Amino acid sequence: MQAEFRAPRRRTRVREEYEAPLPVSRSPEERSDFRAELINQHVLVCHPDHIRKIHNQGYFGKGILSRARPDHSISDQWEQHEGSFLPVISQSRYDELLRWAGSALSAQGLDEEAVNQTLLNLSKPVEMEDVRREVRGVEEPGPKEGACSHTKRLRPGSEVRPEAKRSCRLGPQDHDPDLDPDPDPSSDQESDLDPDSNSDSDPDPDPLVPGPGFVLVFPDSEVCGGVREVRRTPISLTECLQLSLEEAFFLVYSLGCLSVYLHQEPLSIIQLWRKFRSLRPDFVSSFAAYQHCRSRGWVPKGGGGAKYGVDLMLYRKGPPFYHASYSVVIERVDGEFRGSTLRPFSWRSLAALSRITSNVSKELMLCYIIYPADLSEAELDSPACLSRLKVQEVIVSRWVSSKERTEQDDI
């Protein structure tokens, strides 16, 4: 019996717009050459532009410092201080960052005295004039990378809504005009368009957004108000996008838009296939299932499936728009549906998994990857073997006796 797909459940609050998925590259001229690194058995994308496009156009991967979307910053709270917007952190958090910076300096071979002196100079309060001077020297003529463009249009004393702060963390490319905290067209737009406007009367009308180089530190005992000090950020936390092996090979092999490097050398498709097979013994089956789900318009995510005891979670369009509809278990079988020893199932474990899945309003799907009997191990050393594999989907429904009796009584 084949799987009967049902309509997914929409999320009640959606705060972003849907972007078209990455296209299939049919020619070298159409390629979007993104780059990833294979580091410690993990595929990481570190370039900010590549991270944004890969994640937003298909929802591939997750941030290494974030729960899902790679938008981690040093603080989720920003505050206007003397005409500038700065991230706000507590003194204890700042001390923790100092300890991390000290460990990094010690690992580089500096002695204890040099480390202590460096941290002491780093943690001294900074005057806002120095902040403005340094930021202007770095930023001009354009905005600082990572600073939100519409936040720079805020005037001193204006209120920042949570949606606006969230957009600031996403960067200038994610600006949403509906979230502009200063929607009054008579404020900034007219002054920019009117040639008679006198800019000399207001030499610095817009607050600066120094970004991650400076933070506003407040005491731990402070509830509200009080003295805040501007200090330099002790350590830079770099957000990267971590791709699963299936996602990385899909971008390389199926879409042709990613190159994976190992020790600064790009890996060919065959080299990458064999490398992933050595890292995961079930990679052939898992990638066949992943590619099949993607081809049917679903967004498979493997990270969320671990807490439910499954291999994949299937989303319509992407996790920001819909709840996961299906929990997928990938099973390798032969032509007679005899399974492998990688994941033995009993009726008891299957019933427990079905109950867990139904309790979280999802359906359990068994995705069988059927291997032909004459498929040799040598053929599995190339992705060409995928054309010989077949995929069969089966939905497992949990039978509830009380519900069955109720339906019969209604009839």
C-alpha positions, 0 to 999 in steps of 0.5 A: 500500500502506497503512502497517502499524503495529507495536507500539512498544518500551517504555523500560526505565526510566520515572520518571513517570506518564502524564497524560491528554492535553489535551481538545478544548474544545467550549464556551467554558466548557471552555476552558483558556486557555493563553498563548504569545508569538510572539517572533523566529519562535518560539512560547514559553510562559513561565507555569510552570503553563501550561508544566507542563500543556501539556508533561505532557498531550500532551508538546508542545514542549521546554524552551529550556534543557533537552534535552526536559522543561522542568525546567532549574535552576541546578544538578542537585546539592543539598546540605544546609548548616546545616539548609537545602537549597541548589543546589551549583555550582563557583566557575568556574560562579559566575564565569560567571554573574557575567559574564552578570550584568555583561553584563546590567547593562552593557546596561542603561546602568550604567557600569563602576564601578557594575557592578563594585560591584554584582557585588562586593556580590552575590558576598559570602558570606551568613550562614545566619541572613540566608538563613533570615530572608530566606527565611522573610520571603518564603515564609511562610505557604506554601512558596516557588514551585519548592521541592519539598514533600517535600524540606521534610519532610527532617530534618537529616542525612537522605540525599537519593536521586537520585530525590528531587533530581530531584523537587525540580527538577520542583516541588511539583506533581510530588511522587511519594510513592514517592520520599519520602526520609523514608517513616517514618510515625512521624516527621513525620505523627504529630507533625502529628496528635498534639495532645500533641506539644511543638513548642517543644522543636524550634523548627526541625525542618525544613530550609528550601529557599531555592530559586534565590535562593542557591547553595552555591559550592565551589572548583574544586580541591575533590574532596570536603569542604572549605569551601563558601560561601553566595552569592546567585544572580547571574542568574536563568535562566528556563525557557520551553517552545518550541512548534513551529509545528505544535504551537502551531497544533494547540493553537489550532485543533484543541484550542482551549486556547491563545492566541498573542500578538504584541506583546501582541495575541492573533492570530486563527486566520486571522492565525496561519495566515497568519503561520505560512505566511509563516514556513514555506513547507511549513507547510500540508503539515507541519501536515496530517501533524502533525494526522493523526498526532495524530488516530491517537494518536501523539505527533509530535516534530519536534526529534529528526527533524533528526538522522535526516534526517526531519521527524517522530518518532512516539512512543506515549504520549510520549518518556518511555514508548516509543522512537520507532517511526517516522521520518516524511518529509512529501511534498506530491504531487498526485492523480497522486503527482507530488511538489513541488520542496521536497524532491526524492528520489532512490533513492540518498538514499532508500536511505541514509535507510532504512538510517539509520532501520533502524540506530536500530531505527525504520521509515521512513514516507513521509507523502504529503499529497495536494493536489487539482488544483483547490485554489487558492492563495487557499484555502490562506490559510485552515485550511479547506483542510485538509478537502480534503487527503488523507493516505497513509502508506507504510512503506519497508522495507530489503531485505537480501539476506543475510537473504533467503537465510537465510530461504529456507534455513530453509524 
